Amino acid sequence: GHTTGPSLSNDKLYKFAYSAEVYVDRVKASLQKSAGYRISSGVDVNLLWRNPDNDDDQLIKVTIRDVQVENVNERPAAKNIFKGKTTEKIIGKEQLKALQRPMVLELVRGKVKNFYSYQNEPAFTQNIKRGLASLFQLQLHSGTVREVDISGKCNATYHVRQDQVTKVKDLDSCETENQRFTSHNQILDVGTKATSATIYVLEDSFFKSIKAEENYVFLLNFRQKTGTKIVSKQQMELKSVQAGPGLIAGKQVASVIKTLDSSYVAVPLVAEPVKSECKKCPSLSEHWQTIRDHMYPEKLSKAEAARSFVSFIQNIRKATKEEILQIFRSENKELLLQVVDAVTSAQTPASLEAMLEFLDFKDASTSALQERFLYACGFASHPSEMLLKSLTAKFKGDIASEEIRETLVIVMGALIRKLCDREGCKLPAVGEAKRLILNRLEKAKKDDNVRMYLLALKNALLPEAIPLLLKYAESEEGHISNLAATTLQRYDPAFLTKEVKKTMNRIYHQNHRVHEKTVRTTAAAIILNSNPSYMEVKNILLSIGELPLEMNKYMLSMIQDILHFEMPSSKTVRRVLKDMRAHNYDRFSKMGSSSAYSGYIIRGPDVSSTYSLDILYSGSGILRRSNLNIHVFDRNAGLHASQVVLEAQGLESIIAATPDEGEENLDSFAGMSAILFDVQLRPVTFFQGYGDLMSKMFSATGDPINVVRGLVLLTDYLQEIQLQSGPRASAEFLGGLAIDISGGMEFSLWYRESKTNVKNRVAMFTVGNTEVDSFFIKTGIETTLEVETTLDFISTVQFSQYPFLVCLQMDRVESPFRHHVTKYESLPSGRRYTARRGKAELLAGNEYPLHQENSNMCKQVFGAKSDSSSNWF
């Protein structure tokens, strides 16, 4: 009869040689040195029954025999973990027996319609059988179909050429239960590629040979050299055809199966999850004891702290709520903060429950722990709706500390954005949190409340909040209008409508009322950054020369930076400058000390990083705002890694100077605001009001105030994979950052000098573990990266003359960088093979040049200083 699938001859026994190999290595490495293993065996196949009404419906028996387990690459005896072990010893007696019990497949038109095996078989031997059974699935005409095999339900494309068939499976299309999560930001994430192809050669309408290969590649987006791969190969080759047993008579499949062996049951072809149990793993509290010493606050700028943090998270993810609470209850205060960072970053239901049970928001004495918990929520790599829901409930309840209340709503804003970025905007908890923030902002009377909800919007960046932000930017003054404007500045220019541009132009040109310099310069930056028209640019250039002293210099510097750094609007600016009226000498030769400058920190093959630094002074030489930004970007995505803004206002009275126009009534204030990894933190106030200023000034030690300290999980990637040959694999990449940012501001009335210092100390540790777990053997590759560095930013201002002297310094210290790769194969008994290589280097320090004018001033400042100027006050 005519068949549309492979067809076996009656009374024949087909004897095949079968092998399944797994290789794990670095992406570029050749497979000759990879870690891995090979299972090889004989496979006997014979026809049991053919449907009398349909030639295309066949039952075949498949038996695995003579199983061998060996290295995938030749190893000297000393490095061979299988040396001297029989297959029975390696796999286990019962398991081997199960593996060699025959299975029965029902093939209909070449597809595996039913897979019959024994019910109580160990999952991992059943999966090896499924891997073999999936190879039998074939169709003899070209085209794409959706079919089920061990990998799940996937799209498969067949190409048929005479006796050769190629099957390409689209692994990205598979519907599976495999667990996976990815990091929130693409730059910190892992890129993957997965391919699967099988080539069949047929002879006498049955298989002559089958070769299948699957490849999985994982690349760290920010350093593609740190990549790993898994290669899985299956091969089946016909060795001989012999006389075999006869057919079983029968009308129905069910009766034939019963005759054969009544214990057979139809089992799904999709793999069942199987995890090897960890026999010698330490408990959570035992593990904590081994890393505890690296977690003291003063050690948080060391790579060892980041390494310990990452390993702790891996263990917390396996822990119960009780195990986690046990550590909270037994630990002292200064270490608890780091435990909070790790437990919150683990993001499991158990870790969240433990956290909420341990923290009492009605108790002001533990506010430091509450704050650390909230910030760790803000940095969460893949936050759940449950987390936002829990925080919203806390916000509606009693909170002892006003600062925690503010931080809580600011972090809710960050979670709204992260959930919206992942198609979660329609989730009930997100809708509720959005409404809460918008409604309360509209009703807010007190400045403090307005500020708190604006900061939440600065994280949430809701398109529907733009009209409210415009209202606050234009009609309020001081902090509030400034905050509304900088919030608008964080939106993607695509959201900034004509209405926004009109309002920003009115603020900058003061069409309706006088605005402060800080708000006006932010408005100008928004206009120039969102595809400005010729007229908008021209009007801004024409205004230079008519502005208050320092603002002229600042705007001029901003325009020069756009040109020098080739920003998107530079083409329009160049066109306008050709128009002579705007480009006259007087306008562009303004004195002053304010500046704006951008440059590269690194330009790498995968990612680049830029800094931008702008500083605005008041006419009397007192700092109004300094803003240091660090951005990281690749071809497809960007990350606002950090921003540190120092702001001061109303300080003229200290040096008996006249305030600038429109700033006569501003209260004395100085403070600092930071953004870290796209999350706006709660601003810190140095002093508020004249009395507060005077008391702090006379006690000022210039000691830096700690702004941010803690541990952040940046890269958080997990992908579980079902390999076609039966084993489970997983790729897990975790990147932890230990960070310590401090800032200080000091004045000397005697030397008429002020100094601000921002110190960013960071250590980063990233580990990637790509592993194949076959129950009786694990093989994998672990790759680690670590780096420690410090970025110092110091500005010194001497205001004894005008224009006053300003010297800005930005330095990066020499930084150790280490990279290791370890390949391994291990048996449950503890026998292990490892190959490790690594390198350590020192990355040279760097003093960033900023601009020429600055270098000239630094020479003057440090030349003019006498030795005695180190005594303050």
N, C-alpha and C positions, 0 to 999 in steps of 0.2 A: 504493500500500500504506500501511498504518498505521505511523507511526513514533513512538517514545517519546523521540526526541531531535531536535535541529535537523536539517533535511534540505535539501540543495541541489537545484536543478533541473538537469537535464541540459543540456549545451551552452550554459551561461551563464558569463559572467565577472563576478564581483562585485567592484566597485572601492570600497575603503574608504580613509578618511583615518585615520591612526593617530598618536597622540602618547603619549609617556611623560615625565612630569615628576617632578622631585625637588626638594623644598624642605627647607632646614635652618634652624632658628631657635630663639630662646628660646620657652618654652612659650606665653606669653601673647601673643606678637607676631603681627601680621596677616601673611598670606603675601605681601602686596604688596612687603615690603622684604626678604624672605628671600634667602639665598644659594641657588644651585641651577642647574639647567639643564633644557633640554627637547630631546628627540630627537623629530623628527616625520618621517613618511614616508607614502608611499602603500602600501597592502597589497592585492594582487590574490589573489582566492580562486576556484578552480574545482574542480568535481567531476571526478575521474579515473576512478573505478570504483565500481560499486555491486555488492555481493554478490548474485548471482542468487538465492541461497537465503534471503537475509535483508536486507530493505530497510534495516534499521537498522545495517548495516555498510558504511561508506563510506570511500573514500580521497579526501582533498582535498589540493590543492596550494596552498601559501601562499607568496607572493613579496613580499619587501620591496623597495621602489624609491624613488628620489628622496629619499634620506636627508638631513635637515638637522639641524644641532646649533646651538642658540642659547641665549641667556639666558632664564631662566624669567620674569624681570622686566625691563622696559625699562631699559637702562643708557645713559648718555651714552657716546659713542664712546671717550672716554679711559678709561672704566672697563670696556669690553667686551673680555674676553680673547679672544673669537672674531673680533674686528674684522679684516677683510681676509683671513680664512683660509677656504679652501674646506673642504667636509666631508672631502674626501680628505686634506687636510693635517692636519685635526684628528684624524681617526680612524686614518689610515694607509691607504696604497693597498691593501695585501693584505687588511687587516681589512675595508675597505669592500666589496671584491670578495666576500669570504666572506659578509658580512652580506646581500648582495643575491642570493646563490645560493638558489634555492627550497628549501623543506622540504616534507615530505609527512606528513600526519597521518592515522592510521586512527581514525575515530570509530565507536564501538559504543555504541548507545543514548545518544549525547550525551557519552560519556566518551572521553578521549584514550587509546586502548588502546596505540598505538605512535606514536613520534615518530621519523621518518626524516630523517637529515641526513648530512653528510660527516664521516668519522672524524677527519681531521687538522685540523679547523677550530679557530681560536683560541678558547680557553675563553670569553672575554668576549662574542664575537659569538654563540657558541652559546647563552650564557645569555640574551642579548637575544631570541633566537628562542624559547627555552623560555618566556620571559615572555609572549611573544605567543601561543604555542601553549596556555599554561595558560588563557588567556581563553576558548578554545573549549570548555572543559570545562563541561558543563551538564547538569542533568536537569530533566525537565518535570513532576515531581510533588514535592510538599512532603515534607520529612523531613530527618533528620540522617544523614549517611553518613561513612565514613572513606575519603578518597581521596588519590591521589598527584598532586601537581603540582610546580612549580618549588620551592615552599617545603618540600617533604618530604611525609611522610604525615600528614595533618591531618584533624580533624573539620570538616565543612562542613554548614551547615544551609540548606536551600532553602525559600523561601516562593514559591509560584506563585499569581499572580492574573491570569487571562486571558492577555494577551500580555506580561505583565511578570513577570520572575523576579528575586528578590533572593537572593544567596548570601552568607552570613556565615561567614567562616572563623575558627575559634578558633585563633589563633596560638600560644597557650600549650600546645595539644595536639599541636603538630607534633613528629614524631620527626625530628631532624636531627643532622648532625655538627657543628653550629656550636659553636665554643669559647666557654665562658663560665665566669667565676668571680665570686664575690661576697665581701664582707667578712664576717668572723666575726660581728661584732655588728651587729644590725639598725639601730641608731642611726647607725652610721658608714657604712651601706650606701646603695644607690641603689634607689629604688622605680620600678617600670616599669609602663606600661600599653601594650597593643598591640591594635589592632583592624584588621579587614580586611573590606570589603564590596564587592560587585559588583552592579550593576543591569543586567539585560539587557532590551532591548525587542525583541520578535520581530515579523516581518511576513512573510507567505507562508511560514511555518515556518522562516525563517532570520533571522539577526541584522539588525536595523535599526540598533541602537546598543548599545554596551557601555561602561559607566563603572565603573572600579574605583578604590578608594581605600584606602590603608593608612596608619595613623598609629602612630607609636612615640613614647612620651613617657618621659623619664628625669628623675627628681627626686632631688636629694640629700636624704636623710631629715632631716638636721639643719638644712637651710636650703632649703626647697622653692622659694624664689624662684630658686635656682640650678638651673634645670631647662632641658632642651633637648628639641626634637622633630624627627622626620623625617616628612615627609609625601610619599608617593609616589602619583602618580595615573596611571592609564592610560585612554585614551579611544579608541574605535574607532567610526567613523560611516560608514554606507553612503552613498556618493556617487552611484553609478549601477550599473545591471545591463545588461551588453552581451552580444551574441552571443559565445560562447566556443568553445574547442576541444571536440571530441567525446570520448566515453568510450573507454577502452581495454578491449578484450574480455579475459576471462580468468576462471578458476574460483577461483584462489588468490591471496591478497594477495602472496605471495612472488614469483610469476611476473610479476605486474603491476609490482612495484617493479623487478625485473630488466630488464624491457622498457624502463622509463622511464630508468633510469641505473644501471648495475651498481655504481657507487661508493657508492650509498646504503646506510647501515647503520641499524639500530634503535639509538637512543641513549636512555639514561634521561632522564625528564622532570625529575628532581630536579637542581637546579643543581650544577655542579662548582665546587669552590673555585678562586678566581682572585685572585692578589695582584699588585699592580703593584710592580715592583722599584724600590728606592730607588737612584737613580743618583749623587746627590751627598752621601750620608749619611757623616758622619765615622766613623772606626773607634772602637772603645771607648776606646783609649788617647788618641786625639785629643780625644774628647769630655771625658775625664777632665781633660786639661790645661786645658780652658777653664773648668772649674768648681772646680778644685782649691783655689784661694785662698779659696773660701767655706767650706771644710770643716775649717778649723783649729778645735781644741777651743774656743778663746775666742770663736769666732764662732757657736757653736751655739745662741744664743738669737735669731738673726736670721732673718727670713723667707727671705732669700736662700739660707741653708743648707738650709732645707726644700725650696725650689724646686729647688736643684741636686740634692739627694738624689732627688727624684721623677723628674727627667729622666734621672738616672744609672740608676735602676732600669729605666726604659723601654728603655734601650740594653743593659743587662746581659741583659735577657730575650731579646735577639736574638743574644747573644754565645756563642761556644764556650768550652769549659773552658780551652783554651790562652790565649785572649785575656784571660780573667779572671785566670789565674795570672800572666800577664805584668805586670799592674798590681800584684798582691801582691808580686812579686819585686823590683819597681823602686821601691816607695814607702817613705817613712820612717815611723818608729814612730807619731808623733802623728797622722798622717793615716790610717794603716792601720786604726785603730779605726773611723773613719767608713766606710771602704771595706767593712769587715766588715759593718757595719749594712746597707749597700745590697745587697751580694752575697747576704747571707742573706735579706733581704726580697724579693729577686727570685723566690725559690722555684721555680726551674726545675731540671730534673735536672742540667744543666751547672753551674749555680751551686752546687748542693749538693756535687757531686763536686769542684769546684775548692776549695771551703771545707774539705772533709774531707782533701783531699790537702795543703793548705797548713798546716793546724793540726796540731801534734804534742802530744797530751795528755800525753805522757811528759816534756815539757819544761816545767819550772815557770817558766822565764824569760818565756814568752809567755802567762802566765795571764791578763793583761789582755785580750788578743785572744780567748782562749778564752771568757772571761766575756761579752764583747760578743756573740760568736757565739751563745752559749747564750740570752742574753736576747732577741736578735733572733728566735731560734727560738720562744721563749715567746710573743712578740707576733705570730707569723706569722698572716697574714690568712686563708690557706686551706691549712693544713699538710697534707702528704701522709703516708700510712702509711709511706712510705720514710724520711721524716725521723725519725719516732719509732723505727723499726727501727734506723737508723744510730746514734741516740743511746743506745739500749738496749745495742747492741753495744759502744759506747765505754765505757759505765758498767761493763760486765763486764770490760773490759780494764784496763791499767795507767793510772792517772792520778796525775801527780806532785803536784798540789796538792790538799790536802784541801778547800779552799774551792771549787775547781772541781768536785770530786766532789759536794759538797753542791748546788751550783747546778745541776749536770747532772740530778740526780734531781728537784729542785724543778721544773725546766722540763719534764721528762718528765710530771710531774703535769699541767702546763698543757696539754700536747699531748693527753694522754688525754681531758681534758675537751672540748677543741675538736673532736676526732674523734668523741667520743660525741654531742656536740650535733648532729653532722651524720649521724646514723644509722650511725656507724662503730664502735660499741661492740663489734660482733661480729668486727671485723677481727683476724686472728691477732696482729699486732704490738701491738694495744691490749690483747688478752687477756694476752699475755706480760708487758707492762710493768705491768699491774695486779697480776698475781700476784707479780711481783718485789717491788713496793713493799709489798704486804700481808704476804707471807711474811717479808721481812726485818724489817719492823716488829715482828712477833710474836716473832722470835728476838733482836731487838736487846738488848744488855746495857748498853752505854755510853750515857749521856745524850745525847752528841753525835749518835750514830746514831739514837736515838729521835727527836731533834729534826728531823734531816734528813728522815726518812720522814714525820713529821707535817706538815712544811712541804710535802712533795710532795702529801699528801692535801688540804692546804688549797687547793691548785690543782685537784686531780683531782675533789674532792667526790663520791667514790663512795658511793652509798647503802649498799653492803655494808661500808663502813669505820666506820659509825656506832657499832656495839657496841664496837669497839676504842677509838674516841675517848672514849666514855663511861668506859671503864675508866681511861684515862690522866687524864681530867679529874678523876675522883673520888679515885683512889688515889695519884696522884703529888703532888709539891709543886713550888713555884717555877715556873721557866720551863715545865716540861713540862705541868703541869696547865693553866697559863695558855694555852699554845699549843693544847692539845687543845680547850679551851673556845672560843677565838676561831675555831678551825677549824669547830666546830659552828655558830658564829654566821654563817658564810658560806653555809650550806646554805639552800636554799629552804625556808621554813617547812612546806611540804607534806610534806617528808621527815622532819620532826621528830615522831617517834612519841610515844605516851604514855610509853614507857620513857625517852625523852630528857627529857620534861617532868618526870617523877618525879625523875630524877637531878639536874636543874638545881635543882629545889626543895630537894632534900636538901643540895646544895652551898651554896645561898644561905642556908638556915636552919641550916646546920651540924648536921644531925641526927646524922651519924655521927662527924664529926671537925671540928676547927678548920681553916678554909681561909683563904687570903690574901684581902685586899680585892679585888685585881685579878680573881681568879677568881670571887669572889662577885658582883661587879658585872656581870661578863660573863654569868654565869648568870641574873641578874635581867633583863638586857637580852634574852636569848634568850626567857625566859618571856613578857616583856611584848610581844615582837615576834611571837609565834606564837599569835595568837588565844587569849589567856589566859582562863581561867574566872573567874567572880565571886570564888570562894574564893581562887584564886591571887593575884589582885590584892589582895584584902582582907588576906591574910596578909603580903604585901609591905608594904602601907601600915601594918599594925600593927607591923611590925618597926622602922619608922623611929622613932627615939627610943631604941631599945635598942642601936643599932649603935655601933661606935667613932666618935669625933668626926667626922672628915672624911667617913667613909662615910655618916653620916646626911645631911650636907649634899649629898653627891653624889647619893644616891638621891632626895632631895627635889627636886633640880634636874632629875633624869631624869623624874620624874613630871610636874613643871611643863612640861617641854619636850613631853611627849606631849600634854598638854592644849593648849598654845599652838600647836603645829604640827599639831593635828588628826590625829594618827597613828591607824592603824586601831584600836588598843586604847583610844582616848580615851573612847569611849562607855561601855565597861565601867568605866573609872577614874571617870568622872563618877557612875555609878550607885553605886559603892562609897563615894565621898566623901559622898554624901547620908546614908549610915549614920553617924550622929554619933560613934559610938565610935571610929571610925578617924580622924575629922576633928577632933581636939581641938587647941587652940591650942598647948599645950606641945610637942606632937609636931612641929608645923610651924613652929616659930620657932627652929630650930637654928642655932647659929653655925657658921662654917667658911668655907673659901675654895674648896672644890671646886665644879665646876659642869658642867652639860651644856646645850648650846644648839644649835638648828638654825635655818637661815634660807635664803632664796633668794639665789643669785648672779644668775641671770637667770630670768625667766619669759617665754618667747618663744612665738610662734605655733606653732612646730614642736617645739622641745625646751625643757625647763627644766632648771635645774641648781641643786642645793642644796648647802650645806655643813653639816657638823655638827661640833661641837667639844666634846670633853669632857675634863675635867682632874680627876685624883684626886690628892690629897696625902696624905702620912702625917700623923699627929697632930702631928709635930714640925715640919711645914712644909716637908718636902722632897718634891719632885715624885715621885710613884709612876708616873703614866702620863698622857701627854697624847696625844689621839687626834684628828687632823683628817681628816675624810672629805669627798670631793667626789663627788657622784653626778650623773649626767646621765640624763634619762629622757624618753620621749615617751609617746603613748597606749598603745603596745604593748610597749615594751621598756625595759630599764634598763641602765646601764653604770656600774660602780664605777670612776670615772676615776682617783681616787687616794686613798691613805690614807697618812698619815705618823704613825707611833706612836713617841713617845719614852718609854722605860721606864727607871726607876731603882729600885734596892732596896738595903737594907742600908747607907744612907749616914748613918744617925743618928749613928754614932760620930764623924763629922767634926765635928759641932756639939755633941758630948757630950750627945745627947738620948736618951730612952728609946724603943726600937722599940715598935710597936704589938703588941697581942696576936697570937700565932701567927706573928710575923715576927722572933722573937728570933734565929733561927739563919740568917737569909738572908745569903748571901755578898754583898759589895759588887759592884754591877754597874750599868752604864748602857749603853744601846744604842738602836738605832733600827731600825724595821722598816717596809717600804713595800710598798704594793700599787699597781701602775700598770696601768690598763686591764684590770682583772680578773685580773691575774697577780701573785701574791705573789712578791716578790723575796727574795734571801737577806739575812737581817738583818745589820746592821753593829754590831759591839761597840765602844763608846767605851773602856770599861775593864772588867776583870774581876778581882775580888779587891782587897783593901785596899792591898797594895803597889803594884799597877799604878795604882790610883786616886791614891795620894799622889804618885807620880812624875809622873803626868800633870797633877795639880792644880797642882803648883808650876811646871810648864812650860806651863800652859794659856795659849794666846794668845787663845782664844775664836774662832780662825779657823774658819770653817765647814768641815765635812768634806763633800766631794762625795758625794752618795748615789747619784744617777742622772744620767748624762749620755749623750746619744746621740740617735739618729734613729730614729723609729718610723714604719712605714707603717700608717696607720690605716684609710683608705678605699682599697679595692682592688677595683675592679669592672671587668669586661670582658664585653661581650656582642657577639658577632658576629651579624649578621643577613643573611639573604638576602632582598633586596627582590623582590617579585613581578614587577617590570618587568625584572629581570635583574642590576642592579648589586649589589655587596656593600656592607654598611654595618657600622659598628661604633660602640659607645659605650664609652668608657674613662674611668673616673674614678679619680684617684689622690689621696690626701691624705697629706701627710707632716708629721710633727711633729718639731721640734728642741726638745730638752728639757734643762734643766739645773736639778736640784734639789739644794740643799745645806742642811745643818743644822748647828747648833753649840750648845754648851752651855757657859756659863761661870759660875764661882762667885767671890764675893768674901767671904772670911771676915771681912774688916775691916768691910765694910758690911752683913754678913749679908744678902747679896743674891744671887740667881741669875737667869740670863737664858737663855732658849732662843730660837733664831731659825731659822725654816725659810723658805727663799726658793725659790719655784717660778718659774722663768723659762721661758716657752714661746713658740715661734713656729710658726705653722701655715700650710701652703700647700696649697691644693687645686686641682687642674686637672681639668676635664672636657672631653674632646674627642669630639664626635659627628660622624662623617664618612661620606660616601658615596664609594666608590672605584669609578669606572667604567673604570679602566684608562687611558682617554684623558683623563679629567678627574677631579679630586678636588674635592669641595665639603664644607664643614663649618663647625662653630662650636666655638670654644674658649672656655671660661669659666674664669676664675681668681679665687680668693679668697685674701687673705693677712692675717694678723693677728699682732701680737707683743704679749705682755703679761707682767706680773710680778705674782705674788701673794705678799705678804710676811706672815708670821705671827710675831709676837714676843710672848713672855710674860715679864714681869718679876715676880719674887717678892721681897718683903722679909720676912725671918723674924726680925726683931728683937723682935717682939711677937706676941701671939696674940689674935684670929685674925690671921694674917699678911696682908699686903697683896699682892694679885695684880692685875696689869694685863695684859689681853690686847689685842693690836692685830692687826687683819687689814686690810690695805690692798691695793687693786689700783691700779697706776699707770695713767696716761693711755696708751691703746693705739691705735696707728695701724691702720686697717683699709682694705684696698684691694680693689676688685672690678673686673674687666675682662671684656668680651665682644668676641671677634673673629670676624667671619664671613668666610669666604674661598672663592674658586674658583681652582683653579690647573691649569695644563697641564704635562705632563712637560717641555716646553721651558723651564719656569721662569717663564713669563708668569703673573701672579697679580693677582687683585683682592682687596682686603681692606677691611673696614669695621670700625673699632674704636671702642668707647666704654668709658668707665670712670669710676669715682669713687673718691676717697680721702677718708676722714674720720678724725677723732680721736674715739675713744670716751672719754668723760670717766673720770677715775680715781674710785675709790670707797673710802671708809673704811667697812667693814661695822660696823654698830652693836653687834652682839652684844647683851648685855642691859643693862638700866639699872644693875643692881648693879655691873656691870663698869665702866661709865662713871664711876660715883661713885668707885670705887677708883682708877682711872687718875689722876683729879684729885689724889687723896691721894698716890699714889706719886710723881707728877711734881712735886707741890707740895712734898713732904717732902724731895726730893733736893737736896742742896747741889751746887754746881758741881764740887766736888772728887771727886764719886763716880765720875768717869769713870776714875780710876786704879784698876786692878784689882790686888788683892794688894799 
